[in-house]
Amino acid sequence: MAHSHSSVLTRFNPQRRAIFTMLLNTGGREWTVATLTESLRRSVPPDFVQTTLDALLAHELMTQAPGHQTTTVRLTDEGATALAVILDQWRRGQDPSTTSVTARGTAPVPKDARWVAPPGSP
């Protein structure tokens, strides 16, 4: 399934970079807004964490973990790939919204392009 790039996710922000880095550095860990905010040592406000997690869920880059009273999410493999590409593009000073993420890597594409999940992804 293809997803549109969201400027909420691709627009550089140091708080968003901290969230993406934490998610990538902790593998398949399950997160709530509270646990992620605490792990970031409250350097990112809870409402910003919530907005970011909501956007990641909306783009199916995270999944909701069943069996929890509080919304609990986990980064998908597709999400890990997308966040790694976005962080890499930020490091290079490039705009991630002009990059398509595929199983083979990245390639410049028009801004209105969609990115495609790797083969075998749900």
C-alpha positions, 0 to 999 in steps of 0.5 A: 500500500502506498502512502503520501508523504506528510509534511508533519513527518518530513518537515525538519524539527529538532523535537521530531528528530529526537522522537524518530531517533528514539524510535529507531534506537529502541527496536520493536519497543511498545510506546505510549505518549507518556513512556516516550515523553519520559524516555526523551527526558521531557525534552519534547512536550507530550502534545508534540509526541502525541501529534507525531505518533498520530501521524505515524499511525495514520501513515501506517508506520506504527501499529497499535499494540492490542491489549492495552488500556492506554493507546500503545504503539510500535514502529513497523518495519516499513516505519523504521525504513521510512524514519531512517530515510527521513533522518538520513535526508535531514543529515544531508540537508535534503527535503525528504518529501522529495524522496520515495522509499522503496525496498531498493532504497531511495530515489528523487521523485516529484513532491506529489509522489507516493512511497511504496511499502517493501514487498511482503508488507501488509 
